[in-house]
Amino acid sequence: MRIVFAGTPEFARSALVALAQAGHDVVAVYTQPDRPAGRGQQLQPSAVKREALARGFAIEQPASLRDSEAQARLAAYAPEAVIVAAYGLLLPQAVLDVPALGCLNIHASLLPRWRGAAPIQRAIEAGDTVTGITIMQMEAGLDTGPMLLTRTLPITRDDTGSSVHDKLADLGAQAIVAALEDLPELLARAQPQPGEGVTYAAKLNKAQAQLDWMRPAAELALQIRAFDPVPGCWTQASDGSLIKVWAAQVSENPNISGLPQAPGTLAALHPDAFDVACGDGALRITEVQRPGGKRLPCAQANLSQWLKPGDILKSPAR
């Protein structure tokens, strides 16, 4: 099939590879403009652009698809379908109308749950035990279009944002290839999304990743898993230094549970972990990162050099 592909991060790159390997005619690849990254803030191409360059595909990087020139340029490729995966730009109706078979989105949730920008992280953060991929026919609304195909994936107790991302990237790549094999029939029996069960996966930011010790320990453990690796949960020590927290679970220490300690209090320091009192229960932290350092298991982080029982870790201002 003659397709235009639109995507930007690693999640989308997996789908582009699968489509190329399946023999589809990728006439152009749309991806976001290069962004500054790294310590030198040099312009860096997206994961999708790097793959497109390696395969010799035509590459387009418009800042917007709302102007008539960009729309005419896309139409000139005459795609039968446009495949979209984590592109990062809105497709106006004029673009949605270009391909005869429509624009299809690879969305990393089981719609209508977790429409929006961060479905993987929000699913883990909410304690969901299952997620998946929805292949959806795009329309003007945010992830509101009819569903063509779904694939499910369990979320295990050990999963993080990183592991679920990688599993769903592979599942999404398989799903879009399967959808294109039978696209006319799938379009004919597309299912509107139900009106019940709609949730929105708000975009992530660093401020949201600060650990609020007033919350229950179980909720913070989910948040830490969800925000690994981006944006990465963090807290602030009593001396003002930032600590990134990469792994934790609810503490089972019977000597901590029920103690009248203020949330954020470092309740116990162990050779391989430390316990922090929360609004409900305590959180046992097992992997951390200090400014300028690497992610380390607490057993290797020399905790006693910079933390001591009774220290107060700060919560966000209320």
Steps between C-alpha positions, in 0.01 A plus 500: 500500500617852425529675835631812670629435851493764776678443831784626713632291797626145538145370546421613145827375354398140576187542289692657212743207494214249501319675216813511287578135570143406406561645154286814515600789277599773747501804272580752773572517872379795705670569831545797730781749437839421653523608866797600718602221737785393723747709693606692191138561396586408143215438257415130494279310254211295631514120516262488203715737295811291562316188381362681196846626406644149528230367268517784250143619553393852413483705821274793582531705821241778492448702817126479434257336260249782520624711208389430146853454365576216744163339425556519125846347539356205691220455245758488221631172640155351420494251789229239525532524879686710757629307801556704816684394817599750770556771239448796733320727253126533449362396163239750380196384306660597168778245568261234630312526171808440278535117495221293347516248785541761769753569774562220750643554846694247710393594852665349809187425702169321480279789399303683622714461813806727497447723203777756472873547529623259771283186498775259603607690810148588609387137476780381729455794736129418535576139588349354181574131454441496124569736214547454127498647152209650311519555125261788447369690200588861572255787515520859620450417872783392732521120464122479449481316168346158431702194595617251239707253702621450859773292661529456878803483728515421874682742729702301752612603849854544369414709194618858465425770248805381307409131486135561408611750233724241337235227510234730356736628230541141376129427538405818316734415214340156467150645526538762227641242256205272578254788455634592158470140381123521541437873501191531277312242709614657828385842383161358405443366852679769703360536851423843650662550837261453792391809686576343837849444638664804343815617679773742393873443531637847571846590376784437744721768649777518759286674761252211498787260566583644844402247763227623731560322830147587616372237257477128585814295450320267258416791268857630506635155412277496192605853404869411519450199273290703258744790468805280434688614294319827411466738674638305798360550851696719739502642847691770681720428801511725804820663368322594174670240279287304256475123511352303213318188611498213253376198693287458811226291655274523800704427813401190693709601803271445800708746704397787271134437432281712724779714646401868548762637262431793269473410132840540336694389808786261427378235742772237459831460320607153384816385317301453178198731540336772705143539623306825477180566689202583278144620550411132529773244566865534406693470175817291476733655241756270338646694205597867487699758307668811636570812288783431257506133591370174358201288588617271777351232722492636851749229601759685288394857571670556839175624647640568845730768359211726407188372676421422860188388687278792589585700185197658337445464126292783362158471340370744236363828636124482545 
